């Protein structure tokens, strides 16, 4: 999925481990960790969802408990540390859509799938960190890997805060606060 998706160097691991571990690991070690976390070939928990088109894996969205991303809390930017004591928060940190499946709405479907999955696993709040391009500007694919604001809004998320000109923090409340 990742090798053919334009995400050959997936950065999900960068949010999951201390910087020195990230720096001292190879891409192969990061790939192996991602496969293990995704629970590929098992019935265990997963770190994300795969979207299929005609039986072929076409896209991925990372969604798992926010505490699995300790570097979100280590970031210098305070907006990445919003409500640290809020329980039941799951982070939606990245999307990958294979190149030949782009511009077909798959990112929208993946975002909607996070809501259903969040309900299934008992998440209380889903949180994303999308970008919003300036009016009239396009977004390069690498920039869109965190998701686009409109994608999250269409899935029922609401803007919680706008910490920078382009970055938003969005939430979808699934249970009681």
Secondary structure, 3 states (H helix, E strand, C coil): CCCCCCCCCCCHHHHCCCHHHHHCCCHHHHHHHHHHHHCCCCCCCCCEEEEEECCEEEEEEEEEEHHHCHHHHHCCCHHHHCCCCCCCEEEEEEEEECHHHCCCCHHHHHHHHHHHHHHHHCCCEEEECCECCCCCCCCCHHHHCCCEHHHHHHCCCEEEECCCCCECEEEEECCCC
